[in-house]
Amino acid sequence: MTNKIKTRVFKQLSLEDRINIEVQYSQGKSLREIAEYLGKGRNKSTISREIAGRPHKGRWRYKAYAAHNRALARVKDRGKRERLKNDVIREYTKTKMKDEGWTPEQIAMRISKDLGKEYSISYEAIYQYVYTQIFRGGNGLVKKGCEDLRPYLVRKHNRRQKKGFRKAQKVEQSSRLPSIEDRPKSVEKRKEIGHFEGDTIVSRQSKFRLKTLNERSCGVVLIGKTKDGTTEECNKVILERLAEFPEEYRKTLTQDRGSENIDYQPIEKELKMSCYFAHAYCSSERGSNESLNGLIRRFFPKKTDFSKVSDEEIKRVEYLLNTRPRKRFGGLTPLEVLFNKTGVALKY
């Protein structure tokens, strides 16, 4: 007599199975009754494991769709190994990032010299290792048993950004723009009138934008509305507003490398002033302008539809900012400082 060996066949629960479990479970059926209802040789232990791992805690709160999505995610991640090869490489990477501030590129260049040729890793693998410690590619919480190493990266981005993600990157690669490094050093001292900074405030609610300008020495603010983010619209505001200043008080304009700013030649030609561009991602090089934008946001918070903001409202905000007493001027306002130094009086 030949003994037959029984083989167990494992079959994953389908979405339909999970929906039936949710319905039966909400009706107070026992695990055995649910298993019998599903058929297909399901065991009550299968149902027990499924319900014990319910996404939502609480009595009768098993959710079929949530449980199914979580199961699919587990299948997708099955068999994946850690990005860095072994504990030695992982510890070396963590130590250099946390204690010495090394970048992934520096670690990748040095690890073979310090640990031997058998220990090698690419900087891309290090970046992947850092971001796979976080759920949803950096948009979620830190995974259990993992460590958040993002604060030790130079940029400290919450999630990976694709190359060319920002227009500023593309602009810098495709255009040779006058660098802030070539700007006269005297501009940094804020002693003379005529050196301006510029930026654009955008809104997701409309194509309309605000073009902002500020004078570095006296702090005077100029604001104009554009219909879109084209260079023509932005240059139009710059040309109109800076024309209010005599030529001797129009010396330089410093902006970021956004696509709306790259056509700077008309400004230099018509206003007879020099244009310069801050380094990419270095908003601190235009600190006054960034601070100004924060003040303007108090009046026009994010999600403001600038197409519905009148020119009179913009003029009022500009006036309020220019008539605020400033600590650095001993209580004088930007308009008063401008007039005292130049005799120029802006009219409202």
C-alpha positions in Angstrom: 0.0 0.0 0.0 1.5 3.3 -1.1 1.1 6.3 1.3 0.3 9.4 -0.6 2.0 12.6 0.6 -0.5 15.4 1.0 0.8 18.7 -0.4 -0.6 21.9 0.9 -1.5 24.5 -1.8 -1.3 28.1 -0.6 -3.4 30.6 -2.4 -3.4 34.3 -1.7 -6.6 36.0 -0.7 -8.2 37.9 -3.5 -9.9 41.3 -3.3 -13.3 39.4 -3.6 -12.3 37.2 -0.6 -11.4 40.2 1.5 -14.7 41.9 0.7 -16.5 38.8 1.8 -14.4 38.8 5.0 -15.3 42.4 5.7 -19.0 41.7 5.2 -19.1 38.5 7.2 -16.9 40.0 10.0 -19.1 43.1 10.3 -22.1 40.8 10.8 -20.4 39.1 13.8 -19.6 35.8 12.1 -17.0 33.6 13.7 -13.6 32.8 12.1 -14.7 29.3 11.3 -18.0 30.5 9.8 -16.1 33.0 7.6 -13.7 30.3 6.5 -16.5 28.0 5.5 -18.3 30.8 3.7 -15.2 31.5 1.6 -14.7 27.8 0.8 -11.7 26.8 -1.3 -10.3 24.9 1.7 -9.7 28.1 3.6 -8.7 27.6 7.2 -9.9 29.7 10.1 -6.2 30.5 10.9 -6.0 32.3 7.6 -8.9 34.5 8.5 -7.4 35.1 11.9 -4.1 36.3 10.5 -6.0 38.5 8.0 -8.2 40.2 10.6 -5.4 40.5 13.2 -3.5 42.6 10.7 -6.4 44.9 9.9 -5.4 48.4 8.9 -7.9 50.1 11.1 -8.1 49.3 14.8 -11.3 48.8 16.6 -14.2 46.2 16.6 -15.5 45.3 13.2 -13.2 47.8 11.5 -11.5 45.5 9.0 -11.4 47.2 5.6 -11.1 45.0 2.5 -9.6 47.6 0.1 -7.1 48.9 2.6 -6.0 45.4 3.5 -5.7 44.4 -0.2 -3.6 47.4 -1.0 -1.3 46.6 1.9 -1.0 43.0 0.8 -0.1 44.1 -2.8 2.6 46.4 -1.4 4.1 43.5 0.6 4.2 41.3 -2.5 5.9 44.1 -4.4 8.6 44.5 -1.8 9.1 40.8 -1.3 12.7 39.6 -1.9 14.1 43.1 -2.0 17.5 43.4 -0.3 19.0 46.4 1.4 20.6 48.9 -0.9 24.0 48.8 0.8 25.8 45.4 0.6 26.6 44.6 4.2 26.8 46.0 7.8 30.4 47.3 7.3 29.4 49.5 4.4 26.3 50.6 6.1 28.1 51.6 9.3 30.9 53.3 7.4 28.3 55.3 5.4 26.3 56.3 8.5 29.4 57.4 10.4 30.8 59.5 7.6 27.4 61.2 7.0 26.6 61.9 10.6 29.9 62.5 12.3 32.0 64.1 9.5 29.3 65.6 7.2 30.5 63.7 4.1 28.3 63.5 1.0 27.4 60.2 -0.7 29.8 61.1 -3.5 32.6 61.6 -1.1 31.8 58.3 0.7 31.7 56.4 -2.6 35.2 57.9 -3.6 36.8 57.1 -0.3 35.4 53.8 1.0 37.7 51.5 -1.1 40.8 53.4 0.1 39.8 53.1 3.7 38.3 49.6 3.9 39.8 47.8 0.9 38.9 47.2 -2.7 36.2 44.6 -1.8 34.2 47.4 -0.2 32.8 49.5 -3.0 29.5 51.3 -3.5 28.1 53.9 -5.8 26.8 57.2 -4.5 23.4 56.4 -6.2 23.1 53.3 -4.0 23.7 55.5 -0.9 21.0 57.9 -1.9 18.6 55.0 -2.5 19.5 53.6 0.8 18.7 56.9 2.6 15.3 57.3 0.9 14.2 53.7 1.2 14.3 54.1 5.0 11.2 56.3 4.6 7.7 55.1 3.5 6.4 56.4 0.2 9.8 57.3 -1.1 10.4 60.1 1.4 6.8 61.3 1.8 5.9 59.2 4.8 7.1 58.2 8.2 10.4 56.5 9.0 10.2 52.7 8.7 10.4 50.6 11.8 13.9 49.8 12.8 15.3 52.3 10.3 17.0 55.7 10.7 16.3 59.0 8.9 19.5 60.1 7.3 18.0 62.8 5.2 19.1 65.6 7.6 22.7 64.7 6.9 22.4 65.3 3.2 23.5 68.6 1.8 20.1 69.6 0.4 18.1 67.8 3.1 15.3 67.1 0.7 12.4 65.1 2.0 12.2 63.1 -1.2 14.3 62.5 -4.3 14.0 65.0 -7.1 14.5 64.0 -10.7 17.3 65.7 -12.5 16.1 68.8 -14.3 13.1 68.9 -11.9 13.4 72.6 -11.5 13.5 75.0 -14.4 16.4 76.8 -12.7 18.6 73.8 -13.3 17.9 73.8 -17.0 18.4 77.5 -17.3 21.7 77.4 -15.6 22.9 74.6 -17.9 21.6 76.3 -21.1 22.4 79.9 -20.5 25.5 81.8 -19.5 24.1 84.4 -17.1 26.1 87.1 -15.4 27.0 85.7 -12.0 26.6 87.5 -8.7 30.3 86.8 -8.2 31.0 89.5 -10.8 28.8 92.0 -9.1 30.7 94.9 -7.4 31.6 94.1 -3.8 30.4 97.6 -2.8 26.8 96.4 -3.3 27.1 94.1 -0.3 27.8 97.1 2.0 24.3 98.7 1.3 25.8 102.2 1.4 24.6 103.6 -1.9 21.2 103.8 -3.5 20.6 102.0 -6.8 21.1 98.3 -6.2 17.9 96.3 -6.5 16.8 92.7 -6.0 14.0 91.0 -7.9 11.8 87.9 -7.6 8.4 86.5 -8.6 5.5 85.4 -6.3 3.4 82.7 -7.9 0.0 81.3 -7.2 -1.5 77.9 -8.1 -4.9 79.5 -8.4 -4.0 81.5 -11.6 -1.4 82.4 -14.1 -1.2 85.9 -12.8 1.9 86.6 -10.6 3.4 89.4 -8.6 6.8 90.8 -9.6 8.6 92.2 -6.6 11.6 94.6 -6.4 13.4 96.1 -3.4 16.3 98.5 -3.1 19.0 97.1 -0.9 20.1 100.3 0.8 16.9 102.2 1.7 14.5 99.1 1.6 12.0 100.7 -0.8 9.6 98.1 -2.2 8.1 98.0 -5.7 5.3 95.5 -6.7 3.7 94.9 -10.0 1.2 92.3 -11.4 2.0 90.2 -14.4 -0.5 88.2 -16.5 1.8 85.2 -16.7 5.4 84.1 -16.0 6.9 85.1 -19.4 10.0 87.2 -19.6 8.0 89.8 -21.5 5.5 90.3 -18.7 8.2 90.4 -16.0 10.4 92.7 -17.9 7.5 95.1 -18.5 7.0 95.5 -14.7 10.7 96.0 -14.1 11.0 98.6 -16.9 7.9 100.5 -15.7 8.8 100.6 -12.0 12.5 101.2 -12.1 11.9 104.0 -14.6 10.5 106.0 -11.6 14.1 106.4 -10.4 16.6 108.8 -12.0 19.3 107.0 -14.0 22.1 107.7 -11.4 20.1 105.6 -8.9 19.7 102.6 -11.2 23.0 100.7 -10.9 22.4 96.9 -10.6 19.6 94.3 -10.5 20.1 90.8 -8.9 17.6 88.0 -9.6 17.4 84.3 -9.4 17.9 82.0 -12.4 14.2 81.4 -13.1 13.1 81.1 -16.7 11.2 84.4 -16.4 14.4 86.3 -15.7 16.8 85.1 -18.4 16.0 87.7 -21.0 17.8 90.5 -19.1 19.4 92.4 -22.1 16.4 94.7 -22.6 16.7 95.8 -19.0 20.4 96.6 -19.3 19.8 98.4 -22.6 16.8 100.6 -21.6 17.6 101.2 -17.9 21.4 101.4 -18.4 21.9 99.1 -15.4 23.8 95.9 -14.9 22.0 92.6 -14.2 23.4 89.7 -12.1 22.1 86.3 -11.1 22.4 84.5 -7.8 23.6 80.9 -7.7 21.0 78.2 -8.2 19.1 77.3 -4.9 20.9 80.1 -3.0 18.0 82.3 -1.9 20.2 83.7 0.9 22.1 85.7 -1.7 18.9 87.7 -2.1 18.0 87.7 1.5 16.2 91.1 1.5 14.0 90.1 -1.3 13.1 86.8 0.3 12.2 88.6 3.5 10.1 91.0 1.4 8.1 88.2 -0.2 7.3 86.8 3.3 5.9 90.2 4.3 3.8 90.4 1.1 2.4 86.9 1.8 0.9 88.3 5.0 -1.4 90.4 2.8 -1.7 87.8 -0.1 -1.4 84.3 1.5 -0.8 81.2 -0.6 -3.6 80.2 -2.9 -4.5 83.8 -3.5 -5.9 84.3 -7.0 -3.9 87.3 -8.2 -6.2 87.7 -11.2 -8.8 88.9 -8.7 -6.4 91.3 -6.8 -6.8 94.9 -8.1 -3.9 97.2 -8.9 -5.3 99.5 -6.1 -4.9 96.7 -3.5 -1.3 96.0 -4.7 -0.5 99.7 -4.5 -1.9 99.9 -1.0 0.3 97.0 0.2 3.3 98.6 -1.4 2.5 101.9 0.4 2.1 100.1 3.7 5.4 98.4 3.4 7.2 101.6 2.4 5.8 103.6 5.3 6.6 101.1 8.0 9.3 102.3 10.5 12.5 100.2 10.2 14.7 99.3 13.2 17.9 99.5 11.0 17.0 103.1 10.1 16.3 104.1 13.7 12.6 104.3 13.1 12.6 106.0 9.7 10.6 104.5 6.9 12.1 103.4 3.5 10.4 106.3 1.8 12.0 108.8 4.2 15.4 107.2 3.8 15.1 107.3 0.0 14.2 111.0 0.1 16.9 111.9 2.6 19.6 110.3 0.5 18.5 111.2 -3.0 15.6 113.7 -2.9 13.5 111.2 -4.8 9.9 111.0 -3.6 7.7 108.2 -4.8 4.1 109.3 -5.4 1.0 107.3 -4.3 
